[in-house]
Amino acid sequence: MQLLKLKTRVSKFDTFSNFAKEFTLSDKDLVITQDFLYEPFMKELNLPCHFIMQEKFGNGEPSDEMMNQILSEARKVDYNRVIAVGGGTVIDIVKLFVLKDVENVTAAFERKIPIQKDKVLVIVPTTCGTGSEVTNISIAEIKAKHTKMGLADDALLADDAVLIPELLKGLPYKFYLYSAIDALIHAVESYVSPKAAQYTRLFSKEAIRIILDVFIGIVEKGENYRFERFEDMLIASNYAGIAFGNAGVGAVHALSYPLGGTCHVPHGEANYQFFTEVFKLYFRKSPTSTIQELNLLLSRGLGNKSAENSSAVYDQLDQLLGKLISKNQLHTYGMKEDDIDGFTTNVLESQQRLLANNYTPLSRDEIRDIYASLY
């Protein structure tokens, strides 16, 4: 059994300028980023790189249409290294740009073409949630299928992941919270995955500890406390990425994808809606073994050991997260009652890659009941 794989070199710099010098950015580099990051952190450096601003090709999360448009733009320049400076959208897009002979990204997601790496990939995350800088996965909305699809292949692994805490300064509080909650979900789902091992759980444990500590600090001291903990949260997100990059995530992510694809709900926000409901069901079905260990970790992180042997720990987690940002009923996003069955079918037909990582198997009726209870 494989215990841990990490092919990506991880570096940290205090500033983008220091990173640019160390990595000798040149006219052979294609940088895909966004204006709100370029203006304060890159513009004055007068770098010779080719820059593409992602938001000029669409807003929101990545889709096959957006990726193909940016890919067409990238073909106009000559580059041998591609650098992603951004959140999950930018990172998911850029991973497809390292592949050889991609004309339409949908063909890659459906594996209708060979998946072969052709460029050097450097990822600089600017949120504290994706963890995608150390995973081999790209996620995109496939418009024709009305859902999200994932391509998981080692060809998508970054050669370098670069952590620069100053880049989190421009992240709005709401997006900071959703991305950090997403990182917590990565750590928790990967902890109970059947693919988890002693090594991956070390990363999960530390990510859970740090994230809960930061969240409690924000509740007690106010939202500006996050500025004091940017480096900690960025590293926790990276730890969670290493954990789920090896062990995978499960039903929380699987159930969120139809909501994200159909109702255009951002990834972290969509995951948040299903998080504790899935784990309450896991605990009811199989309240032994790994989930007992998880409950102990969570209860210690929440400062209440009395909840470690019951589903009450998830109620307490809900209370903490609810003090940061509220959950919403699914119909508020535009989901229709008829979608309950449709989303259930979608999950079972297109998300088996994720369902294989569930702590315990979930039936069709159980998945449907989760949608119905949250609707």
Secondary structure, 3 states (H helix, E strand, C coil): CCCCCCCCEEEECCCHHHHHHHCCCCCCEEEEECHHHHHHHCHHHCCCCEEEEHHHHCCCCCEHHHHHHHHHHHCCCCCCEEEEEECHHHHHHHHHCCECCCCCHHHHHCCCCCCCECCEEEEEECCCCCCHHHCCEEEEEEHHHCEEEEEECHHHCCCEEEECHHHHCCCCHHHHHHHHHHHHHHHHHHHHCCCCCHHHHHHHHHHHHHHHHHHHHHHHHCHHHHHHHHHHHHHHHHHHHHHHHHHCCCHHHHHHHHHHHHHCCCHHHHHHHHHHHHHHHHHHHCCCCHHHHHHHHHHHHHCCHHHCCCCHHHHHHHHHHHHHCCCCCHHHHCCCCCHHHHHHHHHHHHCHHHHCCCCCCCCHHHHHHHHHHHC
